[in-house]
Amino acid sequence: MAPETALQMASDMTPEMGPAVERLVFLLSTGLARGAVLALFALSLVIVYRAARAVNFAQAAMAIVPVYVAFAVTSASGSYWLGLVCALVTGALLGAVVERRLLRLVPQDNPLPGIIVAIGLVMVLQAGLAIAFGPDHRPVHAPFSQRPFDVGGVSVLSPYDLFVLIVAAAVMGGFAILFNRTSIGLQLRAAAFAPETSRLLGVRVPRMVTLGWMLSIATAALAALLLVPTGLGLDPHAADVLFVNAFAAAVIGGLDSPVGALVAGLVVGVLASLVTGYASAATAPLAVLALLTVVLLVRPHGLFAARRRERHEDPLPEDRRHEAPAARRPAHPAGPGRHLPARPLPQLPARDLRRGVRRRRRPHAAGRPHRTALPRARGADGRRRVRVRPDRDLGGGRAGRGRGEAADGVVGWLLPLLAGVAGALVVSGALGLLLGLAAARLRGPYLAGLTLALVIALPSAASTIPGLAGAQGISAPFVPVPDALAALIAVEQWHAWLAIVVTACVVTPLVALRAGRVGLRMRAVHDDETAARLAGVDPGRVKAGAFVLSSLAAGLGGVVLAIVTQQVSPGAYGLGFSLLLVVAAVVGGLGSLGGAAIGAVLVTLLPWVVDQATAPLPADLGHRLQGNLEIVLFGVVVIVVTVLWPGGLSRLLRTKRPSQNTQLSQNAQLSQNT
């Protein structure tokens, strides 16, 4: 019996329902269809995480490339099914090429280089697609009708929604059989959870990792191909929101649980559909963020992940935490009777690492009064004498009136500016504190999932607040040039000087903190969290402080950007802008203030150089290259620098003299060889 006939028979037998119930049923059915797509994409993230123990942040860009291939094949041949097969094959080949030819060149001891290479790959692929096919939306037609069926007066699933559900169920059932019933699935699981033991048993672990990447990208391409006909159309960024929601679903379910990806994907899809139907589409990311936050507070590793004890937990019982660091003997997290391997404590003064240590002020010597306690000159009546010069008559003369008017003009723009800066610092500091508290509990991809959801949710929240004028934003007040400098510099130069002053006000305290006890504690937590805790440092407090400092600096940067552009809008601080700042810092060199400056100069100068080089080109080609060629070049620079110089350009340009210990070891080695 055909689906249309069965649904028509069900429609004849179903009684009439009210408008509220009809709307609820329609939203639930639509949410199930969208949730099935999210579950597929989340499953692709779980597959690559189980294969390589890493999150592929280029999943969206790598999934949209096969969709473009399917669009080109379908347009040329007129067959949707041929385009579908070509998309799956292209996704599998792309996953194999990226894993074998690119990711194997990245150091595997630290997950950060792999993440940065993935972000650079996102830039190259998305900007390359915009150059090749154009940045405009392209309509993609579905193979079945998207008009929903009418069952008892209620609009339910459309034929295309039924097709999506059937395909998703078939793919998930196939993966269940593959992982649980076949030898290849057993080898994939063994290579993911115990690679060294699997090598000893004859499993080709690199080949299994490549197979996992192929399956992951093919599944992600299928999910993107199923989603594109239901959205605005095909463009290079069509899968970005899908990736963020699917990543949130994978984190909610557990990054190592395929069942969790299935359940969480359906839940997130239904939740987004209900919130969109009853509130607005801009509120849906807030609901997903709230669900993700609640789940991570209860289960930091996801609902379906196995419980585990992290290595960063305090290995000492409550009754031994008061002992001195030298007398502590931490127990191994695996159980009693075993101990952690000997690790050298950071070479830091213990008095600088212990909590609550403050420098005592030296008492004043006897007979030597404090500088502020010196007596002031007083008159015969005991009152303080105030000396007034004739040319400074407190505004009584012409010069005083002129200075008073100038002061009023300065106050007219300075006070609102200072108030805006203070408000930005308060809001950004509060958000940084919340993220810092989350960072003290979450680790790795789970913290990344929370921050990605926050990046999507905050602009949506700003666009829904009535006082912020929606997605168009609000106009920032104009900061004029002071009258004393109006004849010397232009407005642009004045804004540039303001940016330089704000940057100096940010960098100077950061340099002082980095050279002091705060910097010592941060480096101790970064090098070895357990050793830092044994030395008396609270890693949670240090991380929260680092997030607060970072957010304060970002808030001041937002103030400067608002002054220069004279506008504040949610779209100006989106996901792409955030990734660009992260990549700029990594290219310059993480952990170095000079590296951040190098990355900022590169981000600023590269678009100008590309615009000057592409100015003589034809209009059509110039329109495609504008804003895209510099992103491709920057992505290539990111990949090359991360692979060849993981420390960034600042470490490459830094001339470091060898220490005395290095010289002694080199001399000893030379003597031994001689």
N, C-alpha and C positions, 0 to 999 in steps of 0.2 A: 504494500500500500504506500502510495506517495506521501511525503510529509504534508503537502498542501491538503490532501484529502483527509488525513487523520486530524489535522488542526481544524478543518471545516466541520467534521463530525463533533469534535470537542466543543466547538463554538455553538453548535445547535443544542448541545446537552447542558451547557453552562448557564446558570441563572444570571440575571443582571446584577451588577455590583455598582456601588457608589463611586463618585469621582475620586475620592481620596484613595480608595482601594485600587482603583484602576491605575492611578498615578504610581502608587507604591509597587504594584506588580510590574509595570513597565520599567521603572527604575531598577528593580531587582534583576529583571531579565537582561536589561542592557548592561548592568554592572557585572553580571556573570560572564557575558561575552567579552567585555573589556578585561575582566579579571583573568580570563583564560589566556589572553595575550600577555598580560603582565606575568602570569605564572610561567609561560614559555620563556620569556626573556630572563626572569629570575632563575629558572632552571639552567639556562646557558651560563649565567654567572656562577652558579653552584658547580657546574661541571668544570669550568676552568679553575675554580678555586680548589676543588678536590684534586685536579691534575697537577697544578703548579703551586698550590698554597699561596696564591696571590690573586688580587682583584684586578681585572682588566678594565682600566678606566677608558680605554679606547673601544669598548664594546659597541657603543652607539655608532661611532664613525665607521667601524669595520662592518657593522650590520647594514648601514645605509648604502654602502658601495654595491653589494649584490642586488639591492632593490633597484638601483639605477640600471644595472645590467639587465634585470628582468623587464624594466620599463622599455629599454631600447629594443630588446628581443621581441617583446609583445607588440611594440609599435611597428616593427619591421615585418613580423610574421603574422600578426593578428591572433596568435594563440597564447592565452593566459597560462596554460599548463606548460608549454615550452619555456616561457619566461620563468615560471616557478622552478622548474628543474635546473635551468641555468643559474638561478639565484642560489640554490642550494650548493651546486658544484663550485660556483665562484666563492661562496663563503668558506667552504672547506679548504679550497686552495689558498685563499687569503690567510686563513688561520695558520696553515702549515708554513707558509712563507714567512710570516711575521715571527712565528715562534722559532723557526730554524735559523733564519738569516739576520734577525734583529735582536730578539730577546736573549738569545744565547750569548751575545756579546756583552751583556750587562752583568755587572757583578751580582752574585746571588746571595752574598752574606748580609746585604742590607736591602730591604724592600723599597726604599725611597728611589734609587735610580730607575728601577723598573716602572714605578708610577710616573716619574718625570718623562721617561721615554714614551710611555703610553700617551701622555698629554701632548708631547711633540708630534706623535703619530696622528692624534686627533686633529691638530692644526693642519698638518700636511694633507690629510685625506679630505677634510671638509672644505678647506680652501681650494684644493685641487678640483673637487667636484664643482664648486662654484665657478671656477675658471672654465672648465670643460663644458658644463651644461647650463651655466647661468645661475644666479642666485634666486630667481623667481620660482614661485610655487607652480608645480605641474600637476594638473588633475589626473588621478589614477582611478580607473573604473574597476569596480568589483566584478567577479565572475557571476555573481548572483544578485538578485534584487535586494535592496536595502529597505524596502518598504515592509514595516512590521505586519505580522498576521493579526487578524481581529478575532479574538476568542471571547465570546460572550460580551462583546462591546468593549473589551480591554485589548489594547495594543501590546503585544508580547514580542517575542523574538522574530527577527526577519530571516529570510532564507540565508543571507550571508552570515548572520550571527550563528545560525545552526551549523553552517559550514565551519566557522571558526571553532566552535565547541567540539565538533567531531574531529577536526584536525588536531586540536590541542590534546584531546583525550587519546587519540591514536599515538601521537608522539610520546606522551608521557608513559603510556603503556608499553611502547617499544623500548624506552629507556629502562623501565623497570625490569623487563625481560632481559635486556642486555646486561645490566649490572648484576642481576641475581641468578641468571640461568645459563650464562655462557662463560667460556674460559677467558674471552677477551675482557668481559666486564670484571671478572675476578682479577685479572692482571692490572686493569685500570685502577681498581680499588687498592690493590697491594702496592702499586707504584706510587699512589697518592699518600698512603698512610705510613708505609715503611719502605722507602726507596732503597736503603742500603741492604736490608734483608732481602728485598726482591731481586736485587742484582746477584746476590749470592745464590738465589734459587733459580737463576737463569732468565729472569724477566728483563727484557730490554726497556729499561725505564725511559730513556730519551724518546724512543718510538712511542711509548704509551702516552707521554706528555704531549707529543705532537698530535696523536690521535684525539686526545682530550680537547686540544685547541681546535681541531677541525670540527669535531662534533659541536663544540660550544658556539663557534661563529656561524655554522650552518643553522643551528637552532635560533640564534639571535636574528639572523637574516630572515628566517621564516616568520618570526614574531613581528619584525618590522614590516614585512610584506603584507601581513594580515592587518596591520594597524593603519597603514597609509591610506587605503580607500575610505576609512571612516573619519579621517582628519581633514585638515585644510589642503592636503595634497603632498606632493613629493618635493622636498628641498633638502639641502645638505644638513640641516639641523632638525629634520623631522623626527628623529629618534632620541633627541636629548632628554625631553621630559619623560619618555618611556624608560630610558635608562635610569633616571633618578628614582622614579616610582618603583621600578623593578628592583633596583638596588636596595631601596627601603624595604621592599617585601622580602628580599633574600636575607637581609639583616634581621628582620622580625622573625622569620622562620628559622634562621640558622644557616650560615654560609656553607656548612658541610652536610646539609639535610635536603635531599630532593623533595621529600614529603613536605617539609616546612616551606619550601619555595612554592609548591602547589597550593597549599592551604593559605599561606600569607598572600599570594598573588590574587586569589579569588576574594579574600577579605578586603584587601586594599582596593580592588576594582569595584566591589559593591559599595564600600564606604565612599569612594570618590563619586560614584554615580548618585548616591543618595544625597550627599552634601551639595553636589552640583544642581540636582533637581529641586531641592528644598531651600537652598541658600543662593549660591552663585558659583561659577566656575573658579573664581579667584580664591574662594574659601576652601576649596578641596585640598590644596597643598598644606594648609594649616591643619586640617583634620588628619592628614597622613603624618605630619610632623608630631602631632599630639599622640597618635597611636604609637609611633616609633619611640617617642620619649617614654611613655608608660611601660612599654614592653622592655626597653633596655634598663629601666630602673628595677624591674622585677627580675628579668633574666638577661644579664648583660651579653650573653652569647646566643640569644635567640630562644624562641619557644621550644623548638624541636632539637636543639643542640644538646649534646651530652654534657652533663655537669663536669667541671674540671676545676682543679685548684691551680691558680696561676703562680708562676715563679716569682712575681713581684710582691706577693703577699708577705706580711711580716712573719718570719719563721719562728719568732720567739713567743713564748707564752706571756700572759699578762704579768705574772709574778717575777719575770726576769727582765722586763724592759727597762728597769731602773739601773741595771748593772752597767759597768763601764764597757765601752766597745771592745776593749782587749779581752775581757773576761767572757764575752758572749761566744757561744758556739752554736751557730744556726743548724737546725735539723733540715734534712732534705725533704722537699715537698712530697716525695714519693712515699714516705712513711718513716716511722721511728727506726733508730739503729743505723741510718745512713746519713751521710753528711755531704754538704756541698763541697765541690772541689775548691782548693785553695785559690783565692783570687786576690791580687794585690789591691789594697785599699788605695784610693786616690791620694796622691801626694799633696794633701791640703792640711793646713794647720787645724788641729782639732778644735781649738778655741774659736776658729772662724766658722766651723761647721755645726757646732752644738747650737741647739735652739735656746733662745733666751739670753744669750751672751751679749752684753752691751758694754761699750767702753765706759769706764768710770771717769768722771771728771776729777781732775786733780784739785785738791783744796787749795785755797789761796794762802799764800804765806802770811805769817803773822806780821801785822803792821803794814801789809800791802793791800790797800783797798781795791775792790773790783773797779774796772774801768768805768762802768756805768754808775758807780756810787760817788763819783767826784762831785763836789759841791758846785752848784751853778752860781753865776754872778747875780746878786740881788741888790736891790736898792736899800735906802735907809729905812723904808717902811716895811721891809721884808718881802716885797713883791719882786718877781723876776723882771729884769730890765730887758726891754726889747728895743733894739737899735734899728731905726728906720732910715735908709739912705734916701737922699732927695730924688734920685732917679728911679726909685722903687717905692712909689707912694701908694702901693696896694690898689692900683687902678684909679687913683684920683685924677691923674693927668692924662694927656693925649696918648703917651706911650702905654700907660696902663690900660686905657680903654681899648687900644689896638690889640694888645695882648689878650685882653679879656674876650674880644670878639673872635680872635683866632682860637683861643681855648674852647669857646662855645662851639666853633665849627668842628674842631677835632673831637670834642665830646659827642657831637651829633652823630658821627659815624663810628667812633671808637667804642662807645658803650654798647650799642647793639651787636657789634662784632664780638666783643668780649663775652656778652651774654650768650650769643650763639655758640662760641667756642666752649663755654662752660657747659651748656646743655649737651653739646656733642660729646664732651668728655664723660659726663655723667651717664648718658645712654650707652655709649660704647664700652665704658668700664663695667657697667652692669651686665651687658651681654657677654663680655669677656670673662667675668666672674662665673656666670652660668656655664659657659663652655669649659672653663677651668675645672669647675666641680664635676662636670661630666667626664673630662679627661682623666680625673683622678680615679674614676671607676671603669671607664671603657678603654679598650686598646685597639690599635690597628684599624682594620676595615670597619669595625663597629662605630668607632669615633668618626671615621670618614663618612659613613652613611648618615650619621646625625648631622654633620656639618653640611653635607650636600642637600639634605632635606631642608636645613635652615636657609641655605642660599636660595632655594626655590620658594620657600614659604614667606620669607620676610618681604621680598618685593610684592608678592600677592597680598600680604597684609597691608602694606603701604598703599596699594592701589584700591583697597576696599574701604579705607578710612575716609570719611567724607571731607575732613578738613585738609587733606593732602591732594585734592583735585584729581584723584584717580591715577590712571596710568600716565597722563600727561605731566604730572608733577606740579611743582610750584616754582615760582620765580624767586630766586635769592636776591636779597637787597644789594644794591650797587654800592661798592666801597670806593668813594672818589679819591682823587689825589689831594693831599693837603694843600692849602693855599700857598704855603711857603715853598712847596716843591712843584707847583703847577707849571711854572715857567721853565723847569729844568727837565722833567721827565714826562713821558706819556703814560696813559692809563695802563697799557700792557706792561711797561717797565715797572710801574708801581706794584702791579699784581705779582710780577716776577720777584721783586724784592720782598714782598710779603711772604711769598712761598719760601724764599731763601731763609728769612728770619724764622718762620715756623719750623722749617727743617732743622735749623741750628738749635732751636729750642727743644726739638725731639732728640736729635742725635747726641747732644752734649750730656744730658742725664743718662742716656743709654750707655755711652762710653764710660761714664763714672760708675754706673751699676755693674757693668761688665768687668771692670777692674777691681771691684770691691767684693764684699762677702756674698752679695746676691749672685754675682757672676760665678764665684767659686761653687756655690751650692747648685747652680744650674748645670755647670759642667760636671759636677759630681753625680747628679741624677742622670744626666745624659750618658755618662760613661758606664756607670754600674749602679743601678737603682738599689740593689740589695746592699752593696758596700756603703753607699751613701746613707741608707737607713741605719746601718750599724754605727756609722760615725755621728749619728744624732740629727740627721737631716730628715725632714718630713717631705717625701716626694710629692704627695698630694698638694701640700701648701706651695711648694716650689712651682709645680705645674700651673696651679691656679694663678699665682703671681705672674708667671710668664704669659699666660693668656690675657690677663688684665693689661699688662704692659703692651702687648701686641695690639690689643683692641684700642687702647688709648692712642697709639701711633696711627692706627688705621682711621680712627675718628678725626684726628687732626688732618690727615690726608684728605678725607672727605670734605672737611671745611674748606681747605685750599681749593679743591676741585670745584666746589660750589661757588667760591668767590670768582674763580676764573671764568667758568661757564655761565654764571648767574642763573643757574637752574638746578633744581634737585628733583630727580625723577627716579622711579624704581628701576627702569631699564638701564640707567647709567651704571648700576652696580650689580650686574647680573653674573651668571655663572662664567661666561666667557671672560669678563673683565677680571674676575677672581683668579681664574686659571692663568691668565696672562701675568698677573702680579706674582703668582707662585713660581711660574717658570722663569720670570725675570730674576727673582731672588736666587733660584737654583743655578741659573747660568752664570750669574755673577759670583756665587759662592755662598752656600748656606753657612750660618754661624759667623759671618763677617759683615760688618757694616759697610765696608768698602765694596764688598760683593753686591750688596743691594744697590749702591750707587752705580756700579758698572752695569747691572741689569737695567736700571732705570734709563741710563744714557742710551743703551742699545735699543730699548723699546721706543724711545723718543726719536732717535735719529734714523732708524731703519725705515719707517714710513716716509720720511722726507726724502731720503735717498732714492727710494723706489718711485716716488711721485716725480722726481726730477728725471729719472731714467725713462719712465713710460709716458712722459708728456708728448713726445713727437709721434706716438703710435696712433693708428686710426681710432675713431670714436668708439666703434663697437668693441674692439679688442681692449681699448683703454678702460671701457666701462666694466668689462669682466675682470681686468687685472686690478682695478682700483679697490683697495682694501683687502685684496686676497693674495696678491703676490708677496707682500711683506709678511703675511701670516705663514705662507709656505716656507719662505726663507727663514723666518724665525723658528719654525718647527724643525727645519733641517739643522739649524744651529744648535737647538736644544738637544737633538738626538746625538749629534757629533760630539758636543761638549760632554754630555753625560757618559757616552761610551769611552771617549778617549781621556777626558780629564774629569773624573767624578767629583773632584773638589771644587770645580768651577774655574772661571777665568781669573779670579783674584788669587787663587793658589798657584795658578800657572804663572802669573806675572810677578808673584812675590819672590824676592830673592832672600832665601833663608840661609843664614850662616850655620854651619854644623856646630853642635854643642860640644862641650869638653868631653862628655862621655862618648859621643860619636867619634871624636878624634882619637880618643884612647883605644876604642874598639878597633878602629881602622888601623891604627899603628900596630896593635897586637896581632891583628890578622895578617898584616904585611910581614911582621917579624916571623910569624909561624910559617908563612909560605916561603920566606927566604931560607 
